[in-house]
Amino acid sequence: MSSPAFPSTRDQLPREVISCLVGHTVCEIERKLILHTLAYHNGGRTRAASVLGLSIRTLRNKIHEYEDRGIAVPTPGGVDSKKECRVRDAVGKSQQPTSNNSQRH
């Protein structure tokens, strides 16, 4: 009996990963992977595109698509980009976090 040309995916991926993927569309998984990669790289489009194996143009098009659908996308800007993304998630639109120092009394 010969072995299959491709080993079973279940033999290569941890059970937790498979359970997170099953039941979701490829588009949903792709979106989550792109958004998490952007957040991991502090919103850096060039680095995220490289890691994902996408052209910067393709990544930019996907980002515009997500923003048009009202999905929060991490913005470039270092340490605060994750905080800014959380703020946009909370209010459902892009909004810069306010600083206590910038408020006038």
C-alpha positions as CSV (number, residue, x, y, z in Angstrom):
1,M,0.0,0.0,0.0
2,S,1.5,3.4,-1.0
3,S,1.3,6.5,1.2
4,P,-0.7,9.4,0.0
5,A,1.0,12.1,-2.1
6,F,0.2,14.7,0.6
7,P,0.2,13.9,4.3
8,S,-3.0,14.6,6.2
9,T,-3.2,18.2,7.4
10,R,-4.4,16.9,10.7
11,D,-1.1,15.2,11.1
12,Q,0.8,18.4,10.7
13,L,-1.2,21.1,12.5
14,P,-2.1,21.2,16.2
15,R,-5.7,20.3,17.0
16,E,-6.2,23.8,18.4
17,V,-5.3,25.4,15.1
18,I,-7.6,23.2,13.1
19,S,-10.5,23.8,15.4
20,C,-10.0,27.6,15.0
21,L,-10.0,27.2,11.2
22,V,-12.8,24.8,10.6
23,G,-16.2,26.5,10.1
24,H,-14.7,29.7,8.7
25,T,-14.4,30.8,5.1
26,V,-11.0,31.3,3.5
27,C,-11.7,35.0,3.2
28,E,-12.4,35.2,7.0
29,I,-9.1,33.4,7.8
30,E,-7.2,35.5,5.3
31,R,-8.6,38.7,6.8
32,K,-7.7,37.6,10.4
33,L,-4.2,36.6,9.3
34,I,-3.6,39.9,7.6
35,L,-4.9,42.0,10.5
36,H,-3.0,40.0,13.1
37,T,0.2,40.3,11.0
38,L,-0.3,44.0,10.6
39,A,-0.8,44.4,14.4
40,Y,2.3,42.2,15.1
41,H,4.4,44.5,12.9
42,N,2.9,47.7,14.4
43,G,0.9,48.5,11.3
44,G,4.0,48.2,9.0
45,R,2.6,47.5,5.5
46,T,5.9,46.7,3.8
47,R,7.0,44.2,6.5
48,A,3.5,42.6,6.8
49,A,3.3,42.2,3.0
50,S,6.7,40.6,2.9
51,V,5.9,38.1,5.7
52,L,2.5,37.2,4.1
53,G,4.0,36.8,0.7
54,L,1.8,39.5,-0.8
55,S,2.7,42.5,-3.0
56,I,2.4,45.8,-1.2
57,R,-0.3,46.7,-3.7
58,T,-2.3,43.6,-2.9
59,L,-2.1,44.3,0.8
60,R,-3.1,47.9,0.3
61,N,-6.1,46.8,-1.8
62,K,-7.2,44.4,1.0
63,I,-6.7,47.1,3.6
64,H,-8.9,49.5,1.7
65,E,-11.5,46.8,1.2
66,Y,-11.5,46.1,5.0
67,E,-11.8,49.8,5.8
68,D,-14.6,50.3,3.3
69,R,-16.5,47.5,5.2
70,G,-15.9,49.3,8.5
71,I,-13.2,46.8,9.8
72,A,-10.5,48.3,12.0
73,V,-7.0,48.0,10.5
74,P,-3.9,48.7,12.5
75,T,-2.2,51.9,11.3
76,P,1.6,52.4,11.0
77,G,3.1,54.2,13.9
78,G,5.0,52.0,16.3
79,V,3.9,51.2,19.8
80,D,0.6,53.1,19.8
81,S,-0.8,51.4,16.7
82,K,-2.2,48.5,18.7
83,K,-3.9,51.0,21.1
84,E,-5.3,53.0,18.2
85,C,-6.7,49.8,16.6
86,R,-8.5,49.0,19.9
87,V,-9.9,52.5,20.0
88,R,-11.2,52.1,16.5
89,D,-12.7,48.7,17.4
90,A,-14.5,50.2,20.3
91,V,-16.1,53.1,18.4
92,G,-16.4,51.4,15.0
93,K,-14.5,54.1,13.2
94,S,-11.0,55.7,13.0
95,Q,-10.4,57.9,16.0
96,Q,-7.1,59.0,17.4
97,P,-6.7,58.3,21.1
98,T,-6.7,61.4,23.2
99,S,-4.0,62.3,25.6
100,N,-4.6,63.9,29.0
101,N,-1.9,66.5,28.1
102,S,-3.8,67.8,25.1
103,Q,-7.0,68.5,26.9
104,R,-7.6,72.2,27.9
105,H,-9.3,73.2,31.1
